[in-house]
Amino acid sequence: EHYPLVTKTILRTLEEYLLEDWTKELKTAWVYALGQITKLMFEGAGYIETKAPPTEEVKTTLKQKPSEEKRSLQEQQPKTETNSDDSQRAKIQKTLEKIAYYLRKLPKESIAIGSETVKLEEIPGRIIDYFWELPKLTVAIASAAILIILIHAVDENSILGETIASADAISVVVALVLYIKELPDRKQAFHYQAWSRIDAAEGVKNSQTRFLAMQDLNKNRVSLRKLRATGANLEDIQLEKANLTEANLTEADLANANLKQADLCYADLSCAILSRANLSKANLSFCQLSKSNLSSADLSHANLAFADLSNANLSGANLSSANLTGTKLQETYLVGANLKDAQVNMVDLSNCYIKGAIMPDGSKHP
């Protein structure tokens, strides 16, 4: 319970001493930094379940830089798309490596390429790098040239010779190479198109294109960070393991949504409908959930540290083994909820409606 007090004191001190230099952007950065520090300290104390060693979390946190609140979603696309494109390229590279496989079998000696000395074992990697760097026309011409050489070099009576001797062989190979070369571009174009559909639907309650675009982007492991879909009808949406940090989903309808293991840290879900939603193992730390409807929702093993659940409806919700450390539970409706093994301060529950709820020790409240 002391962490929020320390955070407020630090912010107030900075505001008093910096005066006009205390900008909105600077405040946002400090709030983000203090939140990350609190998260790390809770992981070290064992209050929050962590998937990676704290030292790695520290390294990741120090490398992160909070973005401006008003940065548009499209400005954030290149980074997420690059991650997805890298994944696609990795698959293609495995195929290209087979082409240069025989080079790895040669002795690990060096050869001169121009003014540079290159080890034979490094050549496959160089080939792959050149493939992505060269213009499409150069790649197409090179592919055709290699095939022509093979046609003359291979025995025409062999299976390979008969295959590549076909009149259409060159065009087929060139088309295939260009198709592989353009895969990342097509992937990027798809991501931009999906985001444009989401942006176009802002302020619209029912939008099937936005619904499908969000699901497709998440399937491609594209981050939905800072998504804006206030008042949107997203009932039954499938966003398992989605990155929705700092998303604005106020008054959105997410009934029956699958948000299992989703990251909703610092997201705004106030007045949202999340009844019967699957939020098992989701990260809802510092999330705004005041006046939201979470009746019969699955919040087992969820992280709700420092979330705001004031006046929220969690009747019949499953909060078993959930982390409710520092969570604001002012007049929260927990009638019939399952709180077994939940990390929660019993004093905080005194301000809640808990008739018939299963308490952290397993007993049932009268």
Secondary structure, 3 states (H helix, E strand, C coil): CHHHHHHHHHHHHHHHHHHHHCCHHHHHHHHHHHHHHHHHHHHHHCCCCCCCCHHHHHHHHHHCCCCCCCCCCHHHHHHHHHHHHHHHHHHHHHHHHHHCHHHHCCCCCEEEECCEEEEHHHHHHHHHHHHHHCCHHHHHHHHHHHHHHHHHHCCCCCHHHHHHCCCCHHHHHHHHHHHHHHHHHHHHHHHHHHHHHHHHCCCCCCCHHHHHHHHHHHHCCCCCCCCECCCCECCCCECCCCECCCCECCCCECCCCECCCCECCCCECCCCECCCCECCCCECCCCECCCCECCCCECCCCECCCCECCCCECCCCECCCCECCCCECCCCECCCCECCCCECCHHHHCCCECCCCECCCCCECC
